[in-house]
Amino acid sequence: KFSFFLCVLVTNKIDDLTTFLQNNCKNLSKPPETLEELGNSLSLLEQLKTNQEEIEGRFPPLYEQFNILRKHEVQVDEKVQEKLDELGNEWQTFANCLHDSDIM
């Protein structure tokens, strides 16, 4: 039962982190149309840059929890495994988005 709970927890964390990265990249990539939107974009960029290490720090615990599941031979849905495998690419896209937004 613990392994099932951990599997659900890891799956939710992967989904949350992926959504967070994608949504923030999308928000930063959207050209502002008003001064208010520009201010909001700049605030978001500053906040994300300030918290970049903290955001990146969310990855190792996910991998660690996933390794615990593997160690205990818990069956993990193939889609969850794919999402976990894709997290590195999502992070790189997000980091590039921060860099590109900072240059603009």
MOPAC internal coordinates of N, CA, C and O (Angstrom, degrees):
PM7 1SCF
backbone

  N    0.0000 0     0.00 0     0.00 0    0    0    0
  C    1.4483 1     0.00 0     0.00 0    1    0    0
  C    1.5244 1   110.87 1     0.00 0    2    1    0
  O    1.2310 1   120.67 1   141.89 1    3    2    1
  N    1.3226 1   116.32 1   -38.11 1    3    2    1
  C    1.4612 1   119.66 1   178.02 1    5    3    2
  C    1.5152 1   110.26 1   -62.62 1    6    5    3
  O    1.2310 1   120.53 1   138.47 1    7    6    5
  N    1.3193 1   116.59 1   -41.53 1    7    6    5
  C    1.4638 1   120.13 1  -178.30 1    9    7    6
  C    1.5272 1   110.93 1   -65.05 1   10    9    7
  O    1.2310 1   120.19 1   143.08 1   11   10    9
  N    1.3196 1   117.25 1   -36.92 1   11   10    9
  C    1.4625 1   120.46 1   177.27 1   13   11   10
  C    1.5253 1   109.92 1   -64.79 1   14   13   11
  O    1.2310 1   120.52 1   135.62 1   15   14   13
  N    1.3223 1   116.60 1   -44.38 1   15   14   13
  C    1.4625 1   121.59 1   178.92 1   17   15   14
  C    1.5245 1   110.24 1   -61.04 1   18   17   15
  O    1.2310 1   120.25 1   136.03 1   19   18   17
  N    1.3243 1   117.12 1   -43.97 1   19   18   17
  C    1.4607 1   120.84 1   179.28 1   21   19   18
  C    1.5248 1   110.58 1   -63.53 1   22   21   19
  O    1.2310 1   120.08 1   140.90 1   23   22   21
  N    1.3043 1   117.45 1   -39.10 1   23   22   21
  C    1.4612 1   121.82 1   178.89 1   25   23   22
  C    1.5294 1   110.36 1   -62.48 1   26   25   23
  O    1.2310 1   120.21 1   134.85 1   27   26   25
  N    1.3103 1   117.21 1   -45.15 1   27   26   25
  C    1.4680 1   121.42 1   178.18 1   29   27   26
  C    1.5297 1   109.95 1   -63.91 1   30   29   27
  O    1.2310 1   120.47 1   137.24 1   31   30   29
  N    1.3140 1   116.71 1   -42.76 1   31   30   29
  C    1.4573 1   122.03 1   179.86 1   33   31   30
  C    1.5266 1   111.20 1   -61.53 1   34   33   31
  O    1.2310 1   120.43 1   132.55 1   35   34   33
  N    1.3133 1   116.78 1   -47.45 1   35   34   33
  C    1.4637 1   121.78 1   179.68 1   37   35   34
  C    1.5263 1   110.06 1   -63.04 1   38   37   35
  O    1.2310 1   120.15 1   136.41 1   39   38   37
  N    1.3003 1   117.32 1   -43.59 1   39   38   37
  C    1.4640 1   121.43 1   178.94 1   41   39   38
  C    1.5208 1   110.77 1   -59.48 1   42   41   39
  O    1.2310 1   120.32 1   134.48 1   43   42   41
  N    1.3251 1   116.99 1   -45.52 1   43   42   41
  C    1.4701 1   120.68 1   179.40 1   45   43   42
  C    1.5216 1   111.49 1   -64.63 1   46   45   43
  O    1.2310 1   120.25 1   140.51 1   47   46   45
  N    1.3170 1   117.13 1   -39.49 1   47   46   45
  C    1.4677 1   120.31 1   179.38 1   49   47   46
  C    1.5257 1   111.29 1   -66.49 1   50   49   47
  O    1.2310 1   120.38 1   140.40 1   51   50   49
  N    1.3243 1   116.88 1   -39.60 1   51   50   49
  C    1.4595 1   120.77 1   177.29 1   53   51   50
  C    1.5233 1   109.86 1   -62.31 1   54   53   51
  O    1.2310 1   120.75 1   133.26 1   55   54   53
  N    1.3232 1   116.17 1   -46.74 1   55   54   53
  C    1.4662 1   120.61 1   179.30 1   57   55   54
  C    1.5238 1   111.26 1   -61.69 1   58   57   55
  O    1.2310 1   120.46 1   135.47 1   59   58   57
  N    1.3312 1   116.72 1   -44.53 1   59   58   57
  C    1.4670 1   120.89 1  -179.67 1   61   59   58
  C    1.5192 1   111.72 1   -62.52 1   62   61   59
  O    1.2310 1   120.58 1   135.18 1   63   62   61
  N    1.3132 1   116.50 1   -44.82 1   63   62   61
  C    1.4575 1   120.62 1  -178.58 1   65   63   62
  C    1.5280 1   110.95 1   -67.00 1   66   65   63
  O    1.2310 1   120.39 1   137.19 1   67   66   65
  N    1.3110 1   116.86 1   -42.81 1   67   66   65
  C    1.4624 1   120.82 1   178.20 1   69   67   66
  C    1.5260 1   110.65 1   -61.27 1   70   69   67
  O    1.2310 1   120.26 1   134.04 1   71   70   69
  N    1.3185 1   117.10 1   -45.96 1   71   70   69
  C    1.4678 1   121.84 1   179.07 1   73   71   70
  C    1.5207 1   110.62 1   -62.35 1   74   73   71
  O    1.2310 1   120.24 1   136.83 1   75   74   73
  N    1.3198 1   117.15 1   -43.17 1   75   74   73
  C    1.4646 1   122.21 1   178.65 1   77   75   74
  C    1.5303 1   110.81 1   -58.39 1   78   77   75
  O    1.2310 1   120.51 1   131.43 1   79   78   77
  N    1.3215 1   116.64 1   -48.57 1   79   78   77
  C    1.4625 1   121.10 1  -179.03 1   81   79   78
  C    1.5230 1   111.40 1   -63.91 1   82   81   79
  O    1.2310 1   120.67 1   133.72 1   83   82   81
  N    1.3153 1   116.32 1   -46.28 1   83   82   81
  C    1.4619 1   120.34 1  -177.44 1   85   83   82
  C    1.5302 1   111.75 1   -66.37 1   86   85   83
  O    1.2310 1   120.37 1   135.19 1   87   86   85
  N    1.3261 1   116.90 1   -44.81 1   87   86   85
  C    1.4658 1   120.14 1  -178.54 1   89   87   86
  C    1.5219 1   112.06 1   -64.46 1   90   89   87
  O    1.2310 1   120.50 1   137.59 1   91   90   89
  N    1.3257 1   116.66 1   -42.41 1   91   90   89
  C    1.4592 1   118.87 1  -179.47 1   93   91   90
  C    1.5178 1   111.83 1   -69.31 1   94   93   91
  O    1.2310 1   120.09 1   143.02 1   95   94   93
  N    1.3089 1   117.44 1   -36.98 1   95   94   93
  C    1.4660 1   120.37 1   176.32 1   97   95   94
  C    1.5251 1   109.56 1   -64.15 1   98   97   95
  O    1.2310 1   120.63 1   137.17 1   99   98   97
  N    1.3105 1   116.39 1   -42.83 1   99   98   97
  C    1.4662 1   121.33 1   178.56 1  101   99   98
  C    1.5395 1   109.88 1   -61.29 1  102  101   99
  O    1.2310 1   120.36 1   135.29 1  103  102  101
  N    1.3266 1   116.91 1   -44.71 1  103  102  101
  C    1.4653 1   120.71 1  -179.98 1  105  103  102
  C    1.5259 1   111.64 1   -63.80 1  106  105  103
  O    1.2310 1   120.34 1   140.54 1  107  106  105
  N    1.3143 1   116.96 1   -39.46 1  107  106  105
  C    1.4643 1   120.00 1   179.72 1  109  107  106
  C    1.5265 1   112.17 1   -72.51 1  110  109  107
  O    1.2310 1   120.37 1   150.25 1  111  110  109
  N    1.3117 1   116.90 1   -29.75 1  111  110  109
  C    1.4628 1   121.20 1  -176.61 1  113  111  110
  C    1.5300 1   112.44 1   -79.75 1  114  113  111
  O    1.2310 1   120.57 1   161.30 1  115  114  113
  N    1.3149 1   116.52 1   -18.70 1  115  114  113
  C    1.4637 1   120.49 1  -178.69 1  117  115  114
  C    1.5280 1   109.36 1   -75.99 1  118  117  115
  O    1.2310 1   120.14 1   -59.00 1  119  118  117
  N    1.3344 1   117.33 1   121.00 1  119  118  117
  C    1.4681 1   119.72 1   179.01 1  121  119  118
  C    1.5302 1   110.82 1   -64.19 1  122  121  119
  O    1.2310 1   120.22 1   -49.27 1  123  122  121
  N    1.3235 1   117.18 1   130.73 1  123  122  121
  C    1.4701 1   119.69 1   179.34 1  125  123  122
  C    1.5274 1   110.88 1   -69.07 1  126  125  123
  O    1.2310 1   121.08 1   -36.39 1  127  126  125
  N    1.3151 1   115.53 1   143.61 1  127  126  125
  C    1.4597 1   120.66 1  -179.60 1  129  127  126
  C    1.5257 1   112.45 1  -107.10 1  130  129  127
  O    1.2310 1   120.54 1   164.97 1  131  130  129
  N    1.3311 1   116.57 1   -15.03 1  131  130  129
  C    1.4608 1   120.79 1   179.39 1  133  131  130
  C    1.5230 1   108.74 1  -133.87 1  134  133  131
  O    1.2310 1   121.01 1   -13.22 1  135  134  133
  N    1.3170 1   115.68 1   166.78 1  135  134  133
  C    1.4645 1   119.70 1   176.28 1  137  135  134
  C    1.5251 1   111.16 1   -63.09 1  138  137  135
  O    1.2310 1   120.49 1   144.43 1  139  138  137
  N    1.3204 1   116.66 1   -35.57 1  139  138  137
  C    1.4607 1   120.40 1   178.73 1  141  139  138
  C    1.5296 1   110.58 1   -63.51 1  142  141  139
  O    1.2310 1   120.29 1   135.36 1  143  142  141
  N    1.3334 1   117.04 1   -44.64 1  143  142  141
  C    1.4593 1   121.01 1   177.95 1  145  143  142
  C    1.5252 1   110.86 1   -63.78 1  146  145  143
  O    1.2310 1   120.47 1   142.37 1  147  146  145
  N    1.3300 1   116.70 1   -37.63 1  147  146  145
  C    1.4592 1   120.63 1   177.40 1  149  147  146
  C    1.5240 1   110.06 1   -62.58 1  150  149  147
  O    1.2310 1   120.78 1   134.09 1  151  150  149
  N    1.3276 1   116.11 1   -45.91 1  151  150  149
  C    1.4645 1   120.06 1   177.99 1  153  151  150
  C    1.5095 1   111.97 1   -61.47 1  154  153  151
  O    1.2310 1   120.51 1   138.05 1  155  154  153
  N    1.3309 1   116.63 1   -41.95 1  155  154  153
  C    1.4660 1   120.63 1   178.43 1  157  155  154
  C    1.5297 1   111.29 1   -63.74 1  158  157  155
  O    1.2310 1   120.76 1   139.14 1  159  158  157
  N    1.3269 1   116.15 1   -40.86 1  159  158  157
  C    1.4709 1   120.24 1   179.38 1  161  159  158
  C    1.5283 1   111.06 1   -65.33 1  162  161  159
  O    1.2310 1   120.75 1   137.47 1  163  162  161
  N    1.3173 1   116.18 1   -42.53 1  163  162  161
  C    1.4636 1   119.88 1   179.37 1  165  163  162
  C    1.5319 1   110.96 1   -65.57 1  166  165  163
  O    1.2310 1   120.52 1   140.24 1  167  166  165
  N    1.3270 1   116.62 1   -39.76 1  167  166  165
  C    1.4702 1   120.09 1   177.38 1  169  167  166
  C    1.5208 1   111.21 1   -64.03 1  170  169  167
  O    1.2310 1   121.02 1   136.47 1  171  170  169
  N    1.3367 1   115.65 1   -43.53 1  171  170  169
  C    1.4627 1   120.12 1   178.63 1  173  171  170
  C    1.5215 1   110.45 1   -61.82 1  174  173  171
  O    1.2310 1   120.73 1   134.42 1  175  174  173
  N    1.3288 1   116.22 1   -45.58 1  175  174  173
  C    1.4653 1   120.21 1   179.60 1  177  175  174
  C    1.5252 1   110.67 1   -58.95 1  178  177  175
  O    1.2310 1   120.29 1   133.22 1  179  178  177
  N    1.3116 1   117.06 1   -46.78 1  179  178  177
  C    1.4694 1   120.79 1  -179.56 1  181  179  178
  C    1.5240 1   111.13 1   -62.58 1  182  181  179
  O    1.2310 1   120.72 1   137.13 1  183  182  181
  N    1.3245 1   116.23 1   -42.87 1  183  182  181
  C    1.4684 1   120.74 1   179.23 1  185  183  182
  C    1.5267 1   111.06 1   -62.35 1  186  185  183
  O    1.2310 1   120.58 1   135.19 1  187  186  185
  N    1.3171 1   116.49 1   -44.81 1  187  186  185
  C    1.4730 1   120.46 1  -178.39 1  189  187  186
  C    1.5221 1   111.13 1   -68.01 1  190  189  187
  O    1.2310 1   120.09 1   140.50 1  191  190  189
  N    1.3339 1   117.44 1   -39.50 1  191  190  189
  C    1.4651 1   120.24 1   177.51 1  193  191  190
  C    1.5265 1   110.34 1   -64.18 1  194  193  191
  O    1.2310 1   120.59 1   138.55 1  195  194  193
  N    1.3265 1   116.47 1   -41.45 1  195  194  193
  C    1.4681 1   121.03 1   179.33 1  197  195  194
  C    1.5274 1   110.72 1   -62.42 1  198  197  195
  O    1.2310 1   120.66 1   142.40 1  199  198  197
  N    1.3195 1   116.34 1   -37.60 1  199  198  197
  C    1.4687 1   121.81 1  -175.68 1  201  199  198
  C    1.5270 1   113.34 1   -98.04 1  202  201  199
  O    1.2310 1   120.16 1  -168.99 1  203  202  201
  N    1.3228 1   117.30 1    11.01 1  203  202  201
  C    1.4618 1   120.60 1  -174.39 1  205  203  202
  C    1.5335 1   112.22 1   -58.38 1  206  205  203
  O    1.2310 1   119.83 1   135.72 1  207  206  205
  N    1.3160 1   117.93 1   -44.28 1  207  206  205
  C    1.4666 1   119.95 1   179.89 1  209  207  206
  C    1.5290 1   111.00 1   -65.51 1  210  209  207
  O    1.2310 1   120.71 1   140.80 1  211  210  209
  N    1.3253 1   116.26 1   -39.20 1  211  210  209
  C    1.4646 1   120.46 1   178.75 1  213  211  210
  C    1.5267 1   110.55 1   -64.48 1  214  213  211
  O    1.2310 1   120.71 1   138.70 1  215  214  213
  N    1.3209 1   116.26 1   -41.30 1  215  214  213
  C    1.4671 1   120.92 1   178.32 1  217  215  214
  C    1.5272 1   109.66 1   -63.38 1  218  217  215
  O    1.2310 1   120.86 1   133.26 1  219  218  217
  N    1.3188 1   115.96 1   -46.74 1  219  218  217
  C    1.4634 1   120.24 1   179.39 1  221  219  218
  C    1.5316 1   111.01 1   -63.21 1  222  221  219
  O    1.2310 1   120.47 1   150.01 1  223  222  221
  N    1.3161 1   116.71 1   -29.99 1  223  222  221
  C    1.4558 1   121.63 1   178.87 1  225  223  222
  C    1.5150 1   113.71 1   -68.05 1  226  225  223
  O    1.2310 1   120.18 1   169.08 1  227  226  225
  N    1.3098 1   117.27 1   -10.92 1  227  226  225
  C    1.4644 1   120.41 1   178.11 1  229  227  226
  C    1.5269 1   112.11 1   -77.92 1  230  229  227
  O    1.2310 1   120.30 1   165.78 1  231  230  229
  N    1.3328 1   117.03 1   -14.22 1  231  230  229
  C    1.4663 1   120.79 1  -176.83 1  233  231  230
  C    1.5304 1   113.90 1   -74.41 1  234  233  231
  O    1.2310 1   119.20 1   127.97 1  235  234  233
  N    1.3475 1   119.14 1   -52.03 1  235  234  233
  C    1.4667 1   119.00 1  -176.57 1  237  235  234
  C    1.5272 1   115.22 1   -55.12 1  238  237  235
  O    1.2310 1   119.02 1   138.41 1  239  238  237
  N    1.3472 1   119.47 1   -41.59 1  239  238  237
  C    1.4674 1   117.19 1   177.66 1  241  239  238
  C    1.5294 1   113.14 1   -62.30 1  242  241  239
  O    1.2310 1   120.40 1   145.90 1  243  242  241
  N    1.3273 1   116.83 1   -34.10 1  243  242  241
  C    1.4703 1   119.34 1   177.31 1  245  243  242
  C    1.5208 1   110.78 1   -63.93 1  246  245  243
  O    1.2310 1   120.93 1   132.69 1  247  246  245
  N    1.3320 1   115.82 1   -47.31 1  247  246  245
  C    1.4594 1   119.35 1   178.96 1  249  247  246
  C    1.5346 1   110.86 1   -62.78 1  250  249  247
  O    1.2310 1   120.73 1   140.96 1  251  250  249
  N    1.3128 1   116.22 1   -39.04 1  251  250  249
  C    1.4661 1   120.73 1   179.21 1  253  251  250
  C    1.5284 1   111.02 1   -63.63 1  254  253  251
  O    1.2310 1   120.72 1   134.94 1  255  254  253
  N    1.3308 1   116.23 1   -45.06 1  255  254  253
  C    1.4645 1   120.00 1   178.95 1  257  255  254
  C    1.5234 1   110.92 1   -64.23 1  258  257  255
  O    1.2310 1   120.81 1   141.61 1  259  258  257
  N    1.3129 1   116.06 1   -38.39 1  259  258  257
  C    1.4544 1   119.82 1   178.77 1  261  259  258
  C    1.5294 1   110.23 1   -65.83 1  262  261  259
  O    1.2310 1   120.45 1   141.62 1  263  262  261
  N    1.3217 1   116.75 1   -38.38 1  263  262  261
  C    1.4668 1   119.99 1   176.97 1  265  263  262
  C    1.5230 1   111.68 1   -64.45 1  266  265  263
  O    1.2310 1   120.00 1   145.22 1  267  266  265
  N    1.3079 1   117.61 1   -34.78 1  267  266  265
  C    1.4707 1   121.31 1   176.08 1  269  267  266
  C    1.5193 1   109.50 1   -62.48 1  270  269  267
  O    1.2310 1   120.85 1   137.71 1  271  270  269
  N    1.3351 1   115.98 1   -42.29 1  271  270  269
  C    1.4646 1   119.50 1   178.26 1  273  271  270
  C    1.5246 1   110.71 1   -61.85 1  274  273  271
  O    1.2310 1   120.70 1   136.38 1  275  274  273
  N    1.3244 1   116.26 1   -43.62 1  275  274  273
  C    1.4715 1   120.20 1   178.60 1  277  275  274
  C    1.5337 1   111.04 1   -62.29 1  278  277  275
  O    1.2310 1   121.59 1   136.86 1  279  278  277
  N    1.3252 1   114.56 1   -43.14 1  279  278  277
  C    1.4637 1   119.89 1  -178.50 1  281  279  278
  C    1.5278 1   110.98 1   -59.01 1  282  281  279
  O    1.2310 1   120.99 1   143.67 1  283  282  281
  N    1.3252 1   115.72 1   -36.33 1  283  282  281
  C    1.4682 1   120.23 1  -179.11 1  285  283  282
  C    1.5328 1   112.00 1   -95.28 1  286  285  283
  O    1.2310 1   121.71 1  -166.00 1  287  286  285
  N    1.3368 1   114.32 1    14.00 1  287  286  285
  C    1.4600 1   122.21 1   174.51 1  289  287  286
  C    1.5234 1   113.15 1    53.94 1  290  289  287
  O    1.2310 1   121.32 1  -139.03 1  291  290  289
  N    1.3299 1   115.08 1    40.97 1  291  290  289
  C    1.4589 1   120.74 1   176.98 1  293  291  290
  C    1.5246 1   108.16 1   -80.41 1  294  293  291
  O    1.2310 1   120.70 1   -49.33 1  295  294  293
  N    1.3095 1   116.27 1   130.67 1  295  294  293
  C    1.4535 1   121.43 1   178.37 1  297  295  294
  C    1.5277 1   109.01 1   -71.03 1  298  297  295
  O    1.2310 1   120.80 1   -58.73 1  299  298  297
  N    1.3318 1   116.08 1   121.27 1  299  298  297
  C    1.4519 1   121.83 1  -179.93 1  301  299  298
  C    1.5209 1   108.43 1  -113.91 1  302  301  299
  O    1.2310 1   121.07 1   -46.31 1  303  302  301
  N    1.3178 1   115.57 1   133.69 1  303  302  301
  C    1.4578 1   120.96 1   179.99 1  305  303  302
  C    1.5259 1   110.38 1   -55.02 1  306  305  303
  O    1.2310 1   120.84 1   -39.01 1  307  306  305
  N    1.3117 1   116.00 1   140.99 1  307  306  305
  C    1.4685 1   121.54 1  -178.16 1  309  307  306
  C    1.5311 1   111.20 1   -59.99 1  310  309  307
  O    1.2310 1   120.01 1   144.92 1  311  310  309
  N    1.3205 1   117.59 1   -35.08 1  311  310  309
  C    1.4649 1   121.01 1   179.38 1  313  311  310
  C    1.5214 1   111.26 1   -65.51 1  314  313  311
  O    1.2310 1   120.58 1   143.88 1  315  314  313
  N    1.3181 1   116.51 1   -36.12 1  315  314  313
  C    1.4652 1   120.62 1   177.46 1  317  315  314
  C    1.5241 1   109.43 1   -65.80 1  318  317  315
  O    1.2310 1   120.38 1   136.78 1  319  318  317
  N    1.3137 1   116.88 1   -43.22 1  319  318  317
  C    1.4608 1   121.42 1   177.50 1  321  319  318
  C    1.5306 1   110.33 1   -60.60 1  322  321  319
  O    1.2310 1   120.32 1   137.96 1  323  322  321
  N    1.3215 1   117.00 1   -42.04 1  323  322  321
  C    1.4617 1   120.74 1   178.40 1  325  323  322
  C    1.5241 1   111.35 1   -62.82 1  326  325  323
  O    1.2310 1   120.68 1   138.20 1  327  326  325
  N    1.3339 1   116.31 1   -41.80 1  327  326  325
  C    1.4676 1   120.45 1   177.97 1  329  327  326
  C    1.5207 1   110.84 1   -62.52 1  330  329  327
  O    1.2310 1   120.73 1   138.32 1  331  330  329
  N    1.3209 1   116.22 1   -41.68 1  331  330  329
  C    1.4592 1   120.18 1   178.64 1  333  331  330
  C    1.5297 1   110.08 1   -64.29 1  334  333  331
  O    1.2310 1   120.64 1   136.52 1  335  334  333
  N    1.3160 1   116.39 1   -43.48 1  335  334  333
  C    1.4657 1   120.69 1   178.97 1  337  335  334
  C    1.5266 1   111.47 1   -63.03 1  338  337  335
  O    1.2310 1   120.21 1   149.15 1  339  338  337
  N    1.3087 1   117.21 1   -30.85 1  339  338  337
  C    1.4598 1   122.44 1  -176.82 1  341  339  338
  C    1.5332 1   112.40 1   -83.46 1  342  341  339
  O    1.2310 1   119.77 1   166.85 1  343  342  341
  N    1.3295 1   118.04 1   -13.15 1  343  342  341
  C    1.4634 1   121.12 1  -176.77 1  345  343  342
  C    1.5262 1   113.00 1   -57.16 1  346  345  343
  O    1.2310 1   120.09 1   141.31 1  347  346  345
  N    1.3061 1   117.43 1   -38.69 1  347  346  345
  C    1.4636 1   120.36 1   179.23 1  349  347  346
  C    1.5209 1   111.60 1   -61.46 1  350  349  347
  O    1.2310 1   120.80 1   138.87 1  351  350  349
  N    1.3343 1   116.07 1   -41.13 1  351  350  349
  C    1.4592 1   120.18 1   177.34 1  353  351  350
  C    1.5221 1   111.29 1   -67.59 1  354  353  351
  O    1.2310 1   120.54 1   141.42 1  355  354  353
  N    1.3265 1   116.57 1   -38.58 1  355  354  353
  C    1.4654 1   120.63 1   178.02 1  357  355  354
  C    1.5350 1   109.79 1   -62.16 1  358  357  355
  O    1.2310 1   120.93 1   138.37 1  359  358  357
  N    1.3325 1   115.83 1   -41.63 1  359  358  357
  C    1.4590 1   119.99 1   178.96 1  361  359  358
  C    1.5291 1   110.77 1   -63.49 1  362  361  359
  O    1.2310 1   120.58 1   135.68 1  363  362  361
  N    1.3213 1   116.50 1   -44.32 1  363  362  361
  C    1.4617 1   120.40 1  -179.22 1  365  363  362
  C    1.5206 1   110.93 1   -63.29 1  366  365  363
  O    1.2310 1   120.18 1   138.42 1  367  366  365
  N    1.3095 1   117.26 1   -41.58 1  367  366  365
  C    1.4673 1   121.40 1   176.60 1  369  367  366
  C    1.5222 1   110.38 1   -61.11 1  370  369  367
  O    1.2310 1   120.60 1   136.58 1  371  370  369
  N    1.3259 1   116.47 1   -43.42 1  371  370  369
  C    1.4613 1   122.09 1   179.44 1  373  371  370
  C    1.5320 1   110.33 1   -63.86 1  374  373  371
  O    1.2310 1   120.13 1   133.06 1  375  374  373
  N    1.3186 1   117.35 1   -46.94 1  375  374  373
  C    1.4707 1   121.35 1   179.96 1  377  375  374
  C    1.5239 1   110.46 1   -62.08 1  378  377  375
  O    1.2310 1   120.08 1   138.60 1  379  378  377
  N    1.3154 1   117.46 1   -41.40 1  379  378  377
  C    1.4650 1   121.16 1   176.34 1  381  379  378
  C    1.5224 1   111.25 1   -62.96 1  382  381  379
  O    1.2310 1   120.83 1   140.28 1  383  382  381
  N    1.3145 1   116.02 1   -39.72 1  383  382  381
  C    1.4588 1   121.38 1   178.87 1  385  383  382
  C    1.5339 1   110.16 1   -62.85 1  386  385  383
  O    1.2310 1   120.34 1   136.83 1  387  386  385
  N    1.3297 1   116.95 1   -43.17 1  387  386  385
  C    1.4653 1   120.53 1   177.17 1  389  387  386
  C    1.5216 1   110.32 1   -61.23 1  390  389  387
  O    1.2310 1   120.99 1   134.59 1  391  390  389
  N    1.3150 1   115.71 1   -45.41 1  391  390  389
  C    1.4727 1   120.89 1  -179.56 1  393  391  390
  C    1.5274 1   110.79 1   -62.02 1  394  393  391
  O    1.2310 1   120.81 1   131.81 1  395  394  393
  N    1.3304 1   116.05 1   -48.19 1  395  394  393
  C    1.4661 1   120.50 1  -178.47 1  397  395  394
  C    1.5249 1   110.92 1   -64.13 1  398  397  395
  O    1.2310 1   120.08 1   140.78 1  399  398  397
  N    1.3233 1   117.45 1   -39.22 1  399  398  397
  C    1.4621 1   121.34 1   179.59 1  401  399  398
  C    1.5165 1   111.10 1   -67.67 1  402  401  399
  O    1.2310 1   120.75 1   146.08 1  403  402  401
  N    1.3161 1   116.17 1   -33.92 1  403  402  401
  C    1.4693 1   120.62 1   179.85 1  405  403  402
  C    1.5164 1   110.81 1   -68.66 1  406  405  403
  O    1.2310 1   120.42 1   146.04 1  407  406  405
  N    1.3166 1   116.80 1   -33.96 1  407  406  405
  C    1.4656 1   121.64 1   179.87 1  409  407  406
  C    1.5212 1   110.43 1   -70.34 1  410  409  407
  O    1.2310 1   120.84 1   143.11 1  411  410  409
  N    1.3207 1   116.01 1   -36.89 1  411  410  409
  C    1.4638 1   120.74 1  -178.05 1  413  411  410
  C    1.5048 1   107.87 1   -66.40 1  414  413  411
  O    1.2310 1   120.10 1   180.00 1  415  414  413

